[in-house]
Amino acid sequence: MRTNRISVAAGIVLAASIMVTLCAVAAVRATPEMARGLSAGTSKLDRAALATPSAELAEKVSELARFAGSNPAAAVAQLRKARVEVGKTKTSIFAFRNDKGRACLVVPEWIGFCEPNEGSSTPGLDWSIGGGDPQTPSKFIAVYSDDIAKVTLAVDGTDVSVSMSNNVAYAEFPADAKHAAFSAVRSDGRSNSVEIDLQD
């Protein structure tokens, strides 16, 4: 299983038993005055239902919390169901806030990451992409800030549907895809985009 996590947009990544590789960022475009990271907040994450994690999920949450320098017990206690059984793979995504109040996501069978302390390099989004294999599609998962109205994704020139709820965007696409481009569109119409090579 390959996971592409872009260094310029990356938060803290929990690799666990998953191989994490970097892919090339071809271009990052944003309106110059846009603040980096999730500067508008992620209030809907805090309204998602609390989770009752399995022992295995609790350990993954604890591991990510420790990696992020946060209290593992507090992370498990405040764990929320950000998305439940989305996409063809029925992926569930859980969220907690680290000790600095920044959003952290855990996808039990895939990856976990936290918004970096200085804000990501993509205005309005902290994201991860990749992770597919011949049997499983790749995934695009992003935490988006409250001022983002729409997230778009194109893979190898074809538009891919992105679902959005509780400040978490999600999409699936073929694991053999070579190129992806996604955009975050704000409610005032301003946008920024990222293009990446998935196979590097």
C-alpha positions as CSV (number, residue, x, y, z in Angstrom):
1,M,0.0,0.0,0.0
2,R,1.5,3.4,-1.0
3,T,0.6,6.6,0.7
4,N,1.5,9.9,-0.8
5,R,1.8,12.7,1.8
6,I,3.1,15.9,0.5
7,S,5.8,17.5,2.6
8,V,4.8,21.1,1.9
9,A,1.2,20.4,2.9
10,A,1.8,17.8,5.5
11,G,0.8,17.7,9.1
12,I,2.2,15.1,11.6
13,V,1.8,11.8,9.9
14,L,1.3,8.5,11.7
15,A,2.8,5.8,9.4
16,A,2.2,2.8,11.7
17,S,2.8,-0.2,9.5
18,I,2.0,1.8,6.4
19,M,4.8,2.8,4.0
20,V,4.7,6.6,3.6
21,T,6.4,8.1,0.5
22,L,6.4,11.5,-0.9
23,C,5.2,12.5,-4.4
24,A,6.1,15.6,-6.3
25,V,4.2,18.8,-6.0
26,A,4.0,20.2,-9.5
27,A,2.3,23.5,-8.5
28,V,0.7,25.2,-5.6
29,R,-1.4,28.3,-6.5
30,A,-3.2,30.6,-4.0
31,T,-4.3,34.1,-3.8
32,P,-1.4,35.9,-2.1
33,E,-3.4,37.3,0.8
34,M,-4.8,33.8,1.8
35,A,-3.6,32.7,5.2
36,R,-1.9,29.3,5.3
37,G,-3.6,26.4,7.0
38,L,-7.0,26.1,8.7
39,S,-7.1,29.8,9.8
40,A,-11.0,30.0,9.7
41,G,-11.4,27.1,12.2
42,T,-13.1,23.7,11.9
43,S,-16.1,24.1,14.1
44,K,-18.2,21.2,12.6
45,L,-15.6,18.7,13.8
46,D,-16.6,19.5,17.4
47,R,-20.3,18.8,16.6
48,A,-19.7,15.3,15.2
49,A,-20.9,12.4,17.4
50,L,-18.5,11.1,20.0
51,A,-17.0,7.7,19.2
52,T,-16.7,4.6,21.4
53,P,-13.4,3.2,19.9
54,S,-12.4,-0.4,19.8
55,A,-9.2,-1.3,21.6
56,E,-7.3,-1.3,18.3
57,L,-8.6,2.1,17.3
58,A,-7.9,3.5,20.7
59,E,-4.3,2.4,20.4
60,K,-3.9,4.1,17.0
61,V,-5.4,7.3,18.4
62,S,-3.1,7.1,21.4
63,E,-0.1,6.5,19.1
64,L,-0.9,9.5,17.0
65,A,-1.5,11.6,20.1
66,R,1.9,10.6,21.5
67,F,3.6,11.3,18.2
68,A,2.0,14.8,18.2
69,G,3.1,15.5,21.8
70,S,-0.4,15.3,23.1
71,N,-2.2,13.4,25.9
72,P,-3.3,10.0,24.6
73,A,-6.1,9.5,27.2
74,A,-7.6,12.9,26.4
75,A,-7.4,12.1,22.6
76,V,-9.3,8.8,23.0
77,A,-11.9,10.4,25.3
78,Q,-12.7,13.2,22.9
79,L,-12.6,11.1,19.7
80,R,-15.4,11.9,17.3
81,K,-16.9,10.2,14.2
82,A,-16.1,12.7,11.6
83,R,-17.2,10.5,8.7
84,V,-18.8,7.0,8.8
85,E,-18.5,4.4,6.1
86,V,-17.9,6.7,3.1
87,G,-17.1,5.7,-0.4
88,K,-17.1,2.3,-1.9
89,T,-14.6,1.1,0.7
90,K,-16.9,2.2,3.5
91,T,-14.1,4.1,5.1
92,S,-14.7,5.7,8.5
93,I,-12.7,8.7,9.7
94,F,-12.3,9.8,13.3
95,A,-11.1,13.1,14.7
96,F,-9.7,14.6,17.8
97,R,-7.9,17.8,18.7
98,N,-4.4,17.7,20.0
99,D,-3.2,19.6,23.0
100,K,-2.8,22.8,20.9
101,G,-6.4,22.5,19.6
102,R,-5.4,21.5,16.1
103,A,-7.4,18.9,14.2
104,C,-6.1,15.3,13.9
105,L,-7.6,12.6,11.7
106,V,-7.4,8.9,12.1
107,V,-8.4,6.4,9.3
108,P,-8.1,3.0,11.0
109,E,-7.0,1.0,8.0
110,W,-4.9,3.8,6.4
111,I,-3.3,6.7,8.1
112,G,-3.5,9.4,10.7
113,F,-2.3,13.0,10.7
114,C,-2.5,16.2,12.6
115,E,-2.6,19.8,11.3
116,P,0.9,21.1,11.7
117,N,1.6,23.8,14.4
118,E,2.5,26.4,11.9
119,G,-0.4,25.7,9.5
120,S,-0.3,23.7,6.3
121,S,1.1,25.1,3.1
122,T,-2.3,24.8,1.5
123,P,-4.7,27.6,2.5
124,G,-7.9,26.2,3.9
125,L,-6.9,22.5,3.7
126,D,-4.7,20.0,5.5
127,W,-4.7,16.8,3.4
128,S,-3.4,13.4,2.5
129,I,-3.6,11.5,-0.7
130,G,-2.8,8.0,-2.0
131,G,-2.7,4.7,-0.3
132,G,-4.2,2.5,-3.0
133,D,-3.3,-0.9,-4.3
134,P,-4.6,-3.2,-7.0
135,Q,-7.6,-4.2,-4.8
136,T,-8.2,-0.9,-3.1
137,P,-8.7,2.6,-4.5
138,S,-6.6,5.5,-3.5
139,K,-8.0,8.1,-1.2
140,F,-8.0,11.9,-0.9
141,I,-8.8,13.0,2.7
142,A,-8.7,16.6,3.8
143,V,-9.7,18.7,6.8
144,Y,-11.1,21.9,5.4
145,S,-11.7,25.2,7.3
146,D,-15.1,26.7,7.9
147,D,-14.8,29.2,5.1
148,I,-14.4,26.5,2.4
149,A,-17.6,26.1,0.3
150,K,-16.3,23.5,-2.1
151,V,-13.4,21.1,-2.7
152,T,-12.8,19.8,-6.2
153,L,-10.6,17.0,-7.4
154,A,-9.5,15.9,-10.9
155,V,-7.5,12.8,-11.4
156,D,-5.7,12.2,-14.8
157,G,-7.9,14.9,-16.2
158,T,-11.2,13.4,-15.0
159,D,-13.4,15.1,-12.3
160,V,-13.8,13.0,-9.2
161,S,-16.7,13.5,-6.8
162,V,-15.6,14.9,-3.4
163,S,-18.0,14.5,-0.4
164,M,-17.9,17.1,2.4
165,S,-19.2,16.8,5.9
166,N,-18.0,17.8,9.4
167,N,-15.0,19.7,8.0
168,V,-13.7,16.5,6.3
169,A,-13.6,16.0,2.5
170,Y,-13.3,12.5,1.1
171,A,-12.8,11.0,-2.4
172,E,-11.7,7.7,-3.9
173,F,-9.9,7.2,-7.3
174,P,-8.0,4.4,-9.1
175,A,-4.7,3.4,-7.4
176,D,-2.8,3.5,-10.7
177,A,-3.6,7.2,-11.3
178,K,-0.7,9.4,-12.3
179,H,-1.7,13.0,-11.7
180,A,-4.1,14.8,-9.3
181,A,-5.2,18.4,-9.0
182,F,-7.5,19.7,-6.3
183,S,-8.9,23.1,-5.3
184,A,-10.4,24.7,-2.2
185,V,-13.0,27.2,-3.1
186,R,-14.1,29.7,-0.4
187,S,-17.6,31.1,0.1
188,D,-16.4,34.4,-1.4
189,G,-15.2,32.8,-4.6
190,R,-11.5,32.9,-4.0
191,S,-9.7,29.6,-4.5
192,N,-6.3,27.9,-4.3
193,S,-5.2,24.7,-6.0
194,V,-2.5,22.0,-5.8
195,E,-1.2,19.7,-8.6
196,I,0.7,16.6,-7.7
197,D,2.4,13.7,-9.5
198,L,1.1,10.5,-7.8
199,Q,3.6,8.0,-9.1
200,D,6.9,9.7,-8.0
